[in-house]
Amino acid sequence: MNTNTQAPAAPAPMSARVTFAKHWPLYIYEGVLLGCFMISACGFTVLFEYPGAPGFAAIHSTFIRRALIGVAMGATAVGLIYSPIGKKSGAHMNPAFTLSFLWLEKIAPWDAVFYIVGQFIGGTLGVIFSRLVFGPPIAAPQVRWIVTVPGPAGIAAAWLGEFIISAVLMGTVLLVNRSRNLGRFTGIFAGVLIFLFVTFEAPYSGFSMNPARTFASALPAGIWTQWWIYFTAPFIGMFSAIEFFALVGRERDILCPRLNHSHHSNEILRCQCAAGVLRTATKAAFMETSA
């Protein structure tokens, strides 16, 4: 790979009003995506953890039930990442991911702000909608609005767990995006990791990795137990992974946290990674064919 290629110049900054007027559909897409993820998380948690639900009655092993929830959440994430609106917004669904783009100067500040606002609003509405759909079981002690709180191992273990899974996810995305062949499967790698994290890490922190996801459950539940863990560890974990790759590879310009590289992807998310180069070439060929 040629590491001497100049990074594309960032566009001139726009005001908040102009930015919002130009890109507002993308912010709505981000809200819809995280809202759908939260609805799925609520639904499958009720199915397998609420005592009156068929999944709970059929499967007595807590570990197997948690693994099945992990499969469902990983599959949900993959479906959303590669959905039509996921391809258009980039399917961050997570303020830590959006701020990783900003940290790498691959998204404009106002776009990052509106992405994050959309994620918080969309995730919260998803949980509220789930209460309307699934009813009282959402608030049952076994489900408890799927809030993220530290497990029996304590606060330190919860923070460390959130830090590790966030760093591993970001590190994997950055690594996979260095490959022209594997970059198209970045979202699938993320989905597999979500399955593993829910299955094995959730008992320590509840599995958040996402401040907006934690907020979305905490607000309607009124449960803010050690909320600061989920607002610090994901950011620090992802930023640490970025800085590690920048230090080891000395190729900061081509680091890319994209979860998909569809030729339908919007251009406000700048990247110069190997998968992005392939996406650009594919998009050019698509446009030429469609002309």
C-alpha positions in Angstrom: 0.0 0.0 0.0 1.2 3.5 -0.8 1.4 5.4 2.4 2.6 8.6 0.8 -0.7 9.5 -0.8 -1.9 12.8 0.3 -5.1 12.7 2.4 -8.1 14.4 0.7 -8.5 18.0 1.9 -11.3 18.6 4.4 -14.1 20.8 3.1 -14.4 24.4 4.5 -16.3 24.4 7.8 -20.0 25.3 7.6 -22.2 26.9 10.2 -24.5 24.7 12.4 -27.6 25.9 10.5 -26.1 25.2 7.1 -24.7 21.9 8.2 -28.1 20.8 9.6 -30.0 21.9 6.5 -27.7 20.0 4.3 -27.3 16.8 6.2 -30.3 16.4 8.5 -31.5 13.1 6.9 -28.3 11.5 8.1 -28.9 12.5 11.7 -32.4 11.1 11.5 -31.0 7.8 10.1 -28.6 7.6 13.1 -31.5 8.0 15.5 -33.6 5.4 13.7 -30.7 2.9 13.6 -29.9 3.1 17.3 -33.7 3.1 18.1 -34.1 -0.1 16.1 -31.1 -1.6 17.9 -32.6 -0.8 21.3 -36.0 -2.2 20.3 -34.3 -5.4 19.3 -32.3 -5.5 22.5 -35.4 -5.0 24.6 -37.4 -7.6 22.7 -34.8 -10.3 22.9 -34.0 -9.6 26.5 -37.7 -9.9 27.4 -37.9 -13.1 25.3 -35.1 -14.8 27.1 -35.0 -13.2 30.6 -38.6 -12.5 31.6 -39.9 -15.4 33.6 -43.2 -15.5 31.7 -41.6 -15.5 28.2 -41.2 -18.7 26.2 -37.4 -18.3 25.7 -36.9 -18.2 29.5 -39.2 -21.2 30.1 -37.5 -23.3 27.4 -33.8 -22.6 28.3 -32.7 -23.0 31.9 -29.1 -22.1 31.3 -28.3 -18.4 32.0 -25.2 -18.7 29.8 -27.0 -20.1 26.8 -29.8 -17.5 27.1 -27.2 -14.7 27.2 -25.4 -16.2 24.2 -28.6 -16.3 22.3 -29.2 -12.7 23.1 -25.7 -12.0 21.9 -26.4 -13.8 18.6 -29.5 -11.7 18.2 -27.8 -8.4 19.0 -24.8 -9.2 16.7 -27.1 -10.1 13.9 -29.2 -6.9 14.5 -26.1 -4.8 14.4 -24.9 -6.4 11.1 -28.4 -5.9 9.6 -28.5 -2.3 10.5 -24.9 -1.6 9.4 -25.7 -3.0 5.9 -29.2 -1.6 5.7 -30.0 1.1 3.1 -30.0 3.9 5.8 -27.0 2.3 7.5 -25.0 2.5 4.3 -26.0 6.2 3.9 -25.2 7.4 7.5 -22.3 5.0 8.1 -24.2 3.4 11.0 -22.2 4.7 13.9 -25.1 4.3 16.3 -22.6 5.3 19.0 -21.2 8.7 20.2 -17.9 7.1 20.9 -17.6 6.0 17.2 -18.7 9.4 16.0 -16.1 11.1 18.2 -13.5 8.7 16.9 -14.2 10.1 13.4 -13.8 13.6 14.9 -10.6 12.7 16.7 -9.2 11.6 13.4 -10.5 14.7 11.7 -12.7 12.6 9.3 -16.0 14.3 10.1 -16.9 18.0 10.6 -17.6 19.1 14.2 -21.2 20.1 13.6 -21.9 16.9 11.8 -20.5 15.0 14.8 -22.7 17.1 17.2 -25.8 16.4 15.2 -25.0 12.7 14.8 -24.6 12.4 18.5 -27.9 14.3 19.2 -29.7 11.9 16.8 -28.2 8.9 18.5 -29.3 10.0 22.0 -32.8 10.9 20.9 -33.3 7.8 18.7 -32.0 5.4 21.3 -34.2 6.8 24.0 -37.3 6.7 21.8 -36.5 3.1 20.9 -36.7 2.1 24.6 -39.9 4.1 25.2 -41.4 2.5 22.1 -40.4 -0.9 23.4 -42.3 -0.2 26.6 -45.4 0.4 24.5 -44.9 -2.8 22.5 -43.7 -5.3 25.2 -45.5 -3.8 28.1 -44.8 -4.3 31.8 -42.1 -7.0 31.3 -39.7 -4.2 30.2 -39.7 -2.9 33.8 -39.6 -6.3 35.5 -36.6 -6.9 37.7 -35.2 -9.5 35.4 -35.2 -7.1 32.4 -35.2 -3.7 34.1 -35.3 -1.6 31.0 -32.0 -3.4 29.9 -30.0 -0.8 31.9 -26.3 -1.1 32.1 -24.9 -1.4 35.6 -21.8 -2.9 37.1 -21.9 -6.7 37.8 -21.0 -8.5 41.0 -17.3 -8.0 40.3 -17.6 -4.3 41.0 -17.0 -0.9 39.6 -13.4 -1.4 38.6 -14.1 -4.6 36.7 -17.0 -2.8 34.9 -14.9 0.1 33.8 -12.1 -2.1 32.7 -14.5 -4.4 30.8 -16.0 -1.4 29.0 -12.6 -0.1 28.2 -11.3 -3.4 26.8 -14.3 -4.2 24.6 -14.3 -0.6 23.2 -10.6 -0.8 22.4 -10.9 -4.2 20.9 -13.9 -3.2 18.7 -12.1 -0.1 17.4 -8.8 -1.9 17.0 -10.5 -4.6 14.9 -12.3 -2.1 12.7 -9.1 -0.1 12.1 -7.2 -3.3 11.3 -9.8 -4.8 9.0 -10.1 -1.6 7.1 -6.5 -1.8 6.2 -7.3 -4.7 3.9 -8.9 -4.2 0.5 -10.4 -7.7 0.7 -11.6 -7.7 4.2 -12.8 -4.1 4.5 -16.2 -4.9 3.0 -16.8 -7.3 5.9 -16.0 -4.8 8.7 -19.6 -4.7 9.9 -19.7 -8.5 10.1 -16.5 -8.5 12.2 -18.3 -5.9 14.5 -21.4 -8.1 14.8 -19.3 -11.2 15.8 -17.6 -9.1 18.4 -20.9 -7.9 19.8 -22.0 -11.5 20.1 -18.8 -12.3 22.0 -19.0 -9.3 24.2 -22.7 -9.9 25.2 -21.9 -13.5 25.9 -18.7 -13.2 27.9 -18.3 -9.5 29.1 -21.9 -8.5 29.9 -21.8 -10.1 33.4 -19.1 -7.5 34.3 -20.5 -4.2 33.0 -23.9 -5.1 31.5 -22.4 -4.4 28.0 -22.8 -0.9 26.8 -19.8 0.3 24.9 -22.1 3.2 24.0 -23.1 6.3 26.1 -26.3 6.8 24.1 -27.3 3.2 24.6 -26.8 3.6 28.4 -28.7 6.9 28.5 -31.5 5.4 26.4 -32.3 2.9 29.2 -31.3 4.9 32.2 -33.7 7.8 31.4 -37.0 6.0 31.3 -35.9 3.6 34.1 -34.6 6.3 36.4 -31.5 4.1 37.1 -28.2 6.0 36.8 -26.0 3.6 38.8 -22.4 4.4 38.1 -23.4 6.0 34.8 -20.0 7.7 34.5 -18.4 4.3 33.6 -20.4 4.2 30.4 -19.7 7.8 29.5 -15.9 7.5 29.9 -14.6 4.0 29.3 -15.9 3.7 25.7 -14.4 7.0 24.6 -11.0 6.3 26.3 -11.0 2.7 25.0 -11.6 3.7 21.3 -9.3 6.7 21.4 -6.6 4.5 23.0 -6.9 2.0 20.1 -6.6 4.8 17.6 -3.5 6.2 19.2 -1.9 2.8 19.5 -2.4 2.2 15.7 -1.1 5.7 15.0 1.9 5.1 17.1 2.7 1.6 15.8 1.8 2.2 12.1 2.7 5.9 11.8 -0.1 6.1 9.2 -2.7 8.2 11.0 -4.2 9.6 7.8 -5.3 6.2 6.6 -6.8 5.1 9.9 -10.5 4.6 9.3 -13.3 3.6 11.7 -16.0 3.1 9.1 -18.3 0.1 9.6 -19.2 -0.1 6.0 -17.8 1.1 2.7 -20.8 0.9 0.4 -20.6 3.1 -2.7 -23.9 4.6 -1.3 -22.0 5.9 1.7 -22.2 9.7 2.3 -19.1 11.8 1.8 -19.2 13.6 5.1 -17.2 10.7 6.5 -13.8 11.0 5.0 -11.4 8.1 4.8 -8.3 7.0 2.9 -8.0 3.4 4.0 -7.6 0.5 1.7 -11.3 -0.4 1.8 -12.2 3.2 1.2 -10.0 3.4 -1.9 -11.8 0.3 -3.2 -15.2 1.9 -2.3 -14.3 5.0 -4.3 -13.2 3.0 -7.3 -16.4 0.9 -7.1 -18.5 4.1 -6.8 -16.8 5.6 -9.8 -17.5 2.5 -11.8 -21.1 2.4 -10.7 -21.6 6.0 -11.7 -20.0 5.4 -15.1 -22.2 2.4 -15.7 -25.3 4.3 -14.7 -24.5 7.3 -16.9 
